[in-house]
Amino acid sequence: MMGLMCARTLRARGQRVCVVEAETCGSGASGRSSGLITPDSELELRDLVQQFEPDAARKLWEFALGGVNAIHQAVLEDQIDCDMQVQDALFVATTRGGAQVVSTEHAARNAFGYPSTLYSRESLPEILGSTAYFGALRFGDTFGINAYDACAGLRQRLLETGAQMFERSPVTRILEKGIETPGGSVRAPAVIICADRFVPALGLARREIYHVKTFLAISECLGSSDIDRMFPRGPLMVWGTDITYKYFRLTGDGRLLIGGASLANMYSRREKQRAEQVVRLLTRYLTGRFPGVRVKFAACWPGLIGVSKDFAPVVGRHPRYPSVHYAAGAAGLPWAAALGRYLAEKVLDGRDDVDAELSVDRRFPIGRHLQTVLGAPAAFAISHGMLKFSSK
């Protein structure tokens, strides 16, 4: 998503563009994502307020909102068939402590002028057919998409507008004015690296970017009665307050798309995961919260998502080649889209308004020296735990 939106921005400004992709467009985290298009990803507004100054928090939230709008605009303008479903977002409290998290998020949104509706534990079943949650926050201007189809549509439109595209061409070396692949090289006045969790393999942000492991599953079509039980007043995009939270939404053809993570292997170095374990975990989750709903899963798949140690993305420039820019750790399609546009405008216009907040050299909960001792999985797990627990 980041690379495609970057290329789209450059082409709209009349630039010659060559996209070089290690696999195929959408084959990685973007195409395997849940397609929840909301400014919240791993960071709610309250998290930004805690980590940054108020003005910077607002700026970053508006940045993520810009990514939401950019995806919406691209889908409409390029007439991309990607099952876009306009649905409100619902941030649910999964514990009593989570109710305070939701309440604090509501207060942060009110303070910054972003509308939202707070539901108590008693009123929530009016819109979500479960009594297992402790409250929720609802807000609009959000939607869901089939993310793989969106990437495919962006790719096709780029080809139609004259961009060059080389898939299955992994970059093996970055040059001052270009890149090399096993099949050939590209020369260009500027190189923009949108490789997310693979950026460290190219020698950049080696200590600042790692990954978390997540998984998704999609059900067979639900019956209308089951849909009504889950969503009494219409479909919603739902996610919870747990550190390893679950998230789910309804697709246009009535399937439940649900995903999440497991603390036991969240920081695993390997992507593979046994499908039967995922199905059991998600079945238990749904049965415990929607006991009358019958869900049969049709498929599931794992994925690794690039993250930083404080969940905010990183933006940087190659230490030796000033014409080489990169971003990573988007952890959400809107952030990825916003970063893609940002990098394009950085090359064209010198844009730098979030450079300070997203600098690769900013201070993280676990520093580089301690990370050397702990190793990346432990350093990232501890950093994320420190941030999530301190925000409750």
C-alpha distance (Angstrom), angle and dihedral (degrees) to the residues before:
residue distance angle dihedral
M1 . . .
M2 3.77 . .
G3 3.80 94.9 .
L4 3.80 95.0 42.3
M5 3.80 93.5 49.1
C6 3.79 89.7 46.1
A7 3.81 90.4 52.6
R8 3.80 91.1 45.4
T9 3.81 90.9 54.1
L10 3.80 91.9 48.9
R11 3.81 93.5 48.1
A12 3.83 90.4 49.5
R13 3.81 86.8 57.7
G14 3.80 92.4 51.1
Q15 3.80 97.7 -104.4
R16 3.80 124.6 147.5
V17 3.80 107.1 -114.7
C18 3.79 133.8 -165.4
V19 3.81 117.3 -172.8
V20 3.81 115.3 -159.3
E21 3.82 114.8 -168.8
A22 3.80 128.1 -176.6
E23 3.82 93.7 -145.5
T24 3.81 124.0 -2.5
C25 3.80 128.2 -48.7
G26 3.79 108.4 -85.3
S27 3.80 95.7 12.3
G28 3.80 93.8 115.7
A29 3.78 134.5 51.7
S30 3.81 95.0 -41.9
G31 3.78 96.0 57.1
R32 3.80 93.3 40.8
S33 3.80 94.8 50.2
S34 3.79 127.9 112.6
G35 3.79 91.9 -110.3
L36 3.81 93.6 -128.5
I37 3.79 102.9 156.2
T38 3.79 105.1 -159.8
P39 3.82 132.1 121.7
D40 3.81 88.0 -116.1
S41 3.77 112.8 86.2
E42 3.77 115.7 137.5
L43 3.79 88.5 -26.4
E44 3.78 125.6 64.4
L45 3.80 118.9 -166.4
R46 3.80 90.5 -99.9
D47 3.82 89.3 57.7
L48 3.80 91.2 54.3
V49 3.82 90.1 48.7
Q50 3.79 89.9 52.7
Q51 3.81 95.5 46.3
F52 3.81 99.5 39.9
E53 3.79 141.1 31.4
P54 3.84 113.8 -84.5
D55 3.81 94.5 -104.7
A56 3.79 91.0 48.5
A57 3.82 91.4 47.0
R58 3.81 90.9 53.7
K59 3.79 91.0 46.5
L60 3.80 92.5 52.1
W61 3.80 92.8 45.8
E62 3.80 89.8 51.5
F63 3.79 87.5 48.2
A64 3.81 90.6 56.4
L65 3.81 90.8 44.1
G66 3.79 86.9 54.1
G67 3.80 87.8 58.0
V68 3.82 90.4 53.2
N69 3.80 90.1 51.5
A70 3.81 92.7 44.6
I71 3.81 92.5 55.7
H72 3.81 91.6 45.8
Q73 3.79 91.2 49.9
A74 3.81 93.4 47.2
V75 3.81 93.1 49.8
L76 3.80 91.5 50.8
E77 3.81 99.0 39.7
D78 3.79 95.1 44.5
Q79 3.81 91.8 39.9
I80 3.79 92.1 -128.8
D81 3.80 115.3 -175.8
C82 3.82 101.1 -140.4
D83 3.82 105.6 135.1
M84 3.81 94.4 -101.1
Q85 3.81 107.4 -163.8
V86 3.80 117.3 -171.7
Q87 3.80 104.6 -142.2
D88 3.80 133.5 155.5
A89 3.80 118.3 -114.5
L90 3.80 120.4 -115.2
F91 3.81 120.1 -163.4
V92 3.81 105.4 -164.3
A93 3.80 129.9 -160.2
T94 3.79 108.6 -128.1
T95 3.83 94.6 -174.3
R96 3.80 137.9 24.1
G97 3.79 88.1 -100.2
G98 3.79 88.4 50.6
A99 3.79 88.9 60.4
Q100 3.80 88.1 65.5
V101 3.80 90.0 49.7
V102 3.80 90.5 53.1
S103 3.80 91.6 46.5
T104 3.80 91.6 50.6
E105 3.80 90.7 49.7
H106 3.80 89.3 51.7
A107 3.82 90.1 51.6
A108 3.81 91.6 49.0
R109 3.80 91.4 50.9
N110 3.80 91.2 48.8
A111 3.80 91.8 48.8
F112 3.80 90.8 54.3
G113 3.79 95.1 41.7
Y114 3.81 99.1 -108.3
P115 3.83 110.7 139.6
S116 3.79 120.2 -125.9
T117 3.79 139.6 152.9
L118 3.79 123.1 -128.9
Y119 3.82 118.8 -146.4
S120 3.79 124.7 -162.4
R121 3.77 123.0 -141.0
E122 3.80 88.4 -100.0
S123 3.82 96.9 49.1
L124 3.80 98.6 40.3
P125 3.85 96.1 82.1
E126 3.81 87.4 67.3
I127 3.81 88.8 75.5
L128 3.83 103.9 16.7
G129 3.78 117.4 43.4
S130 3.79 98.1 -133.8
T131 3.79 137.0 93.1
A132 3.82 93.0 -164.1
Y133 3.81 97.2 88.3
F134 3.81 127.6 81.0
G135 3.79 99.0 -141.3
A136 3.80 138.6 -50.9
L137 3.79 147.1 -139.6
R138 3.80 120.2 -130.6
F139 3.80 128.8 -164.8
G140 3.78 137.5 160.4
D141 3.81 143.2 -138.3
T142 3.81 88.9 80.1
F143 3.78 132.9 115.3
G144 3.79 144.9 173.0
I145 3.79 129.9 -120.6
N146 3.77 140.2 -179.9
A147 3.79 92.8 -104.7
Y148 3.80 96.4 -160.6
D149 3.80 91.5 53.1
A150 3.80 89.5 47.4
C151 3.81 90.8 54.5
A152 3.80 90.8 46.7
G153 3.80 90.4 50.9
L154 3.80 92.8 49.2
R155 3.80 89.5 49.0
Q156 3.80 92.6 51.0
R157 3.80 92.8 48.3
L158 3.80 91.3 50.4
L159 3.79 90.3 53.5
E160 3.80 90.6 48.8
T161 3.80 91.0 52.7
G162 3.80 93.5 51.5
A163 3.79 105.3 -94.7
Q164 3.79 117.1 146.1
M165 3.79 115.5 -124.2
F166 3.81 127.9 -164.6
E167 3.79 114.0 -179.5
R168 3.81 126.2 -177.4
S169 3.80 86.4 32.5
P170 3.81 109.2 120.9
V171 3.79 115.1 -161.6
T172 3.79 109.8 -117.6
R173 3.77 99.7 176.8
I174 3.78 138.1 18.3
L175 3.80 116.9 -140.3
E176 3.78 130.5 -166.1
K177 3.80 89.6 -107.1
G178 3.77 104.9 19.9
I179 3.79 147.2 -15.0
E180 3.79 139.5 -92.9
T181 3.81 129.2 -134.6
P182 3.83 131.8 178.5
G183 3.79 88.6 -99.6
G184 3.79 100.3 45.3
S185 3.78 145.2 -54.0
V186 3.79 137.8 -87.8
R187 3.79 124.7 -143.9
A188 3.80 118.4 -156.7
P189 3.81 139.1 152.5
A190 3.81 89.8 -120.8
V191 3.80 134.8 27.8
I192 3.82 121.3 -160.2
I193 3.80 115.8 -167.6
C194 3.81 114.0 -153.8
A195 3.79 98.1 167.6
D196 3.81 97.1 124.7
R197 3.84 109.7 -168.9
F198 3.82 90.4 14.0
V199 3.82 93.4 60.0
P200 3.84 91.9 94.3
A201 3.83 89.4 57.8
L202 3.80 86.5 61.6
G203 3.80 91.3 55.0
L204 3.82 98.2 -98.7
A205 3.83 131.6 114.8
R206 3.79 89.9 -3.1
R207 3.81 94.5 163.4
E208 3.80 97.2 32.7
I209 3.81 102.5 55.2
Y210 3.79 129.1 56.8
H211 3.80 130.7 138.1
V212 3.78 143.9 -109.4
K213 3.76 123.7 -142.6
T214 3.78 120.0 -124.3
F215 3.76 137.1 163.7
L216 3.79 139.6 -150.4
A217 3.77 134.6 -157.7
I218 3.76 133.0 -172.8
S219 3.76 125.5 -153.3
E220 3.73 132.7 -141.7
C221 3.81 113.1 -98.0
L222 3.79 111.4 -62.8
G223 3.77 121.1 -131.9
S224 3.80 116.8 -108.3
S225 3.81 90.8 -112.0
D226 3.83 91.5 54.9
I227 3.80 91.1 48.4
D228 3.79 90.4 50.9
R229 3.81 90.6 49.2
M230 3.79 91.6 53.5
F231 3.79 97.7 38.9
P232 3.83 109.3 24.5
R233 3.81 93.4 176.5
G234 3.79 101.8 30.8
P235 3.83 137.9 -58.5
L236 3.80 120.8 -51.3
M237 3.80 134.8 -173.9
V238 3.80 105.2 -120.2
W239 3.79 135.2 -167.6
G240 3.80 133.7 160.2
T241 3.78 142.8 -128.9
D242 3.82 97.5 -114.9
I243 3.80 118.7 114.1
T244 3.80 87.9 -121.9
Y245 3.78 92.7 36.9
K246 3.80 127.8 -179.8
Y247 3.79 122.6 -132.7
F248 3.78 132.0 -168.8
R249 3.79 143.6 171.8
L250 3.78 139.5 173.0
T251 3.82 120.3 -105.7
G252 3.78 124.7 -140.8
D253 3.80 92.8 -98.0
G254 3.80 93.8 51.4
R255 3.80 101.1 -97.8
L256 3.77 123.3 138.8
L257 3.80 113.4 -125.0
I258 3.79 109.5 -162.9
G259 3.77 133.6 170.4
G260 3.74 145.2 160.0
A261 3.75 144.9 138.6
S262 3.78 139.3 -91.8
L263 3.79 118.9 -133.5
A264 3.81 90.2 -142.8
N265 3.82 93.0 67.1
M266 3.80 104.3 11.9
Y267 3.82 91.9 116.2
S268 3.78 96.6 37.0
R269 3.79 116.3 141.3
R270 3.82 90.8 -138.4
E271 3.78 126.7 74.4
K272 3.81 98.4 -153.9
Q273 3.77 118.2 104.3
R274 3.80 132.1 172.4
A275 3.78 110.3 -105.4
E276 3.78 94.4 -146.3
Q277 3.81 90.8 57.7
V278 3.79 91.1 52.9
V279 3.79 92.7 47.9
R280 3.83 92.0 50.0
L281 3.79 92.1 48.6
L282 3.80 94.4 49.1
T283 3.80 93.3 42.2
R284 3.81 90.1 54.5
Y285 3.79 90.3 48.2
L286 3.81 94.1 51.6
T287 3.80 95.0 41.0
G288 3.78 90.8 53.0
R289 3.80 93.2 50.7
F290 3.80 104.0 29.7
P291 3.82 103.7 27.4
G292 3.80 95.0 169.6
V293 3.81 95.8 51.4
R294 3.81 119.6 96.3
V295 3.81 112.8 -147.3
K296 3.79 125.2 177.4
F297 3.78 116.0 -174.5
A298 3.80 120.1 -133.6
A299 3.81 100.1 -173.7
C300 3.79 143.2 -9.1
W301 3.78 135.2 -168.9
P302 3.83 139.2 -177.3
G303 3.78 129.0 -129.2
L304 3.80 141.9 -177.3
I305 3.80 117.3 -133.4
G306 3.79 122.3 -159.6
V307 3.82 114.0 -121.5
S308 3.77 140.1 168.9
K309 3.79 124.4 -135.4
D310 3.83 92.2 -97.2
F311 3.84 96.6 36.0
A312 3.82 92.9 -116.2
P313 3.83 115.4 114.8
V314 3.77 124.2 -106.3
V315 3.80 125.7 -128.4
G316 3.77 122.2 -168.4
R317 3.76 151.0 147.1
H318 3.78 128.0 -119.7
P319 3.84 108.2 -92.8
R320 3.81 92.4 -130.7
Y321 3.80 104.5 25.7
P322 3.84 113.9 56.3
S323 3.82 92.3 -169.0
V324 3.83 92.2 60.8
H325 3.83 115.6 87.2
Y326 3.79 130.1 176.3
A327 3.80 144.5 177.5
A328 3.79 131.4 -166.9
G329 3.79 143.7 165.7
A330 3.81 95.6 56.9
A331 3.85 93.7 154.4
G332 3.78 93.5 -170.7
L333 3.79 137.8 43.2
P334 3.84 95.6 -113.3
W335 3.80 91.7 53.5
A336 3.80 89.2 46.4
A337 3.81 92.2 51.0
A338 3.79 92.0 46.6
L339 3.81 91.7 49.2
G340 3.79 91.9 49.1
R341 3.78 91.3 54.8
Y342 3.81 90.8 42.6
L343 3.80 93.4 54.7
A344 3.79 91.4 48.4
E345 3.79 91.3 50.9
K346 3.79 90.4 44.8
V347 3.81 89.7 59.4
L348 3.81 94.5 42.0
D349 3.80 102.1 36.5
G350 3.79 107.0 12.8
R351 3.80 92.3 -111.2
D352 3.81 111.0 -175.7
D353 3.81 108.2 154.8
V354 3.84 96.5 126.1
D355 3.80 97.7 31.0
A356 3.80 93.6 104.9
E357 3.81 96.2 49.3
L358 3.81 94.4 43.3
S359 3.79 98.1 37.8
V360 3.78 115.4 141.8
D361 3.82 86.3 -134.8
R362 3.81 96.5 58.0
R363 3.78 120.2 119.3
F364 3.82 115.7 -87.7
P365 3.84 128.8 -165.8
I366 3.81 90.5 -107.1
G367 3.79 115.1 37.9
R368 3.78 128.2 -142.1
H369 3.80 96.2 -99.9
L370 3.79 95.4 51.9
Q371 3.79 89.8 43.8
T372 3.81 88.9 57.9
V373 3.80 88.3 59.2
L374 3.81 97.1 41.5
G375 3.80 100.1 38.5
A376 3.80 125.0 -127.3
P377 3.84 99.6 -78.6
A378 3.81 93.4 52.5
A379 3.81 94.3 40.4
F380 3.79 93.0 52.3
A381 3.81 93.8 42.6
I382 3.81 92.3 51.2
S383 3.81 92.4 44.7
H384 3.79 92.6 51.2
G385 3.79 92.0 45.4
M386 3.80 91.4 51.0
L387 3.79 91.8 52.1
K388 3.78 96.9 43.9
F389 3.79 96.5 45.1
S390 3.80 93.9 43.5
S391 3.80 89.8 54.6
K392 3.82 93.0 57.7
